Amino acid sequence: MKNIVVLTGAGMSAESGIATFRDSGGLWAQYRVEDVATPEGFRRNPQLVLDFYNKRRRESLSAKPNEGHLGLAEMEKEYNVQIITQNVDNLHEKAGSSSVIHLHGELMKARSSINANKIYLLDSDNPDIKIDDVCEDGSPLRPHIVWFGEAVPLMEKAEEMVRQADALVVIGTSLNVYPAAGLINYVHDGTPIYIIDPNEVAVSRGKINFIRKGASEGVVELKRLLKEEFNKKSKV
Ligand code: APR
């Protein structure tokens, strides 16, 4: 089976009602990154940060996967699909995708603030992290989110996945945030790249197949193009 590696961002979940970050009216127009998505912000005002992620978590708990998520899960019948997501929601898993790594962490998990390896699953019936919640090591519990300025522990794994790709698909990310945005440079020369996004995404790499559509419609188009690509190759 061909290896299809899919890098997703906030636009993947937009049709499920989850706000993106950098579109007009997106989250970063309403909050300052420094306040809610950095370790310094958490030290300065932990309540603000917990409230921000508690709200995101509640939104994501009530969200449903869209046709794009479902389409990617269905592609597993024909391809080995591996998803690398920057999203902290669990809509790929809810859609049934079996191989998903979360580069920027997961909303449904909390962790120790002094040991990144002490991770806990939150209870969906009681999902908020409270200001006096502590980890067994005595440190305050914090969201299991990779904040700006922090290392991205799954990067090496993601790079290796992209190196092994027979096709790379990028869906709903403005490719503004590194190191994730640099993953596109790990594909081998000649490997087809597809970008699904209703808006223009600036990339400086060889040949890219742009699918200027939202995630749901875009995944339908992607399936057609992949079929064409791989049938063409097997005839040569
Ligand atoms: N379908 C597909 N793409 C869409 C849709 C849609 N329905 N709606 C919007 N988009 C696209 C936008 O055009 C934009 O290119 O999704 C992209 C969203 O970009 P960002 O808001 O920058 O989100 P993302 O790239 O995921 O951000 C990366 O930044 O702050 C952080 O940690 C956070 O993981 C996040 C990272």
Residues whose N, C-alpha, C, O or C-beta is under 5 A from the ligand:
A	BS01	APR	G9 A10 G11 M12 A14 E15 T20 F21 R22 D23 Q86 H104 G172 T173 S174 L175 V177 I196 D197 P198 N199 K213 G214 A215
